[in-house]
């Protein structure tokens, strides 16, 4: 599997080093040659000096045989452009762009780009920590986003079976967390004291 | 016509100067404060200081009312994204982008920009034609 990483900053170099260690065929692109110093000493992939929106540079990095590309330069617009070139023009199946600006991430996500917004992730994580609100994670399945949250068990529900628990919202009990161990919520599983419920729901 | 121009460097500045006598309503968005001040003091034009690829700023500046949207910054990626936002989000009829790397002309057109202009490739084409022409002249002599 050939993977291209555009941008060799902290994230790009970390990503390239990790994937190379795991045995993937990696090419990393950066316009500043000294950026490659951040790569692991035993990084065995390709280092390409140049602007990643230049098609000649992408060809040097092996875009014609690439299976996946991550655009993680410090410039949002550069990442969006590289991703579109890789996805729409070169037909790379897995492409992801890092976009710092949440409004811009939202728009390009709507336009069909796989995006990751560190700003939103950091805000949500820190806000959850500060307010003591429970953890939430999301994953995209098809065209929907599914959110998972963890709730404490209502004392009244201890001893009930999952099938008998009626929720007021349209989310449902996906699993049970007991002493940090996850099990799926089968209909006849009995909720024990001290366990937590993993709740799943569709995000509009 | 209501014309939006992103970038007030040399190209943007002279573009405004050229279009102004034709009675267009022009709005310019420029990141660099100095370029903004120079443009605003020299010419009768609405200048907005900020990032022309910022959706909120474009909306406040009234991009939804633009008939033509022209992105002429020195960064190809910014010109592309600005035009894509104009087209997809603000439904501007005509988008024009300056392309710095001539290889990006095809890329821009495939990614939805209506017209992409590269001064480098225009000059290169003229030179090629000039060479052909002088070869013909030499042959005639």
Interface residues (C-beta under 8 A of the other chain):
Chain A: X53 X54 X55 X56 X75 X76 X77 X78 X80 X81 X84 X85 X88 X89 X101 X103 X104 X107 X111
Chain B: X53 X54 X55 X56 X75 X76 X77 X78 X80 X81 X84 X85 X88 X89 X101 X103 X104 X107 X110 X111
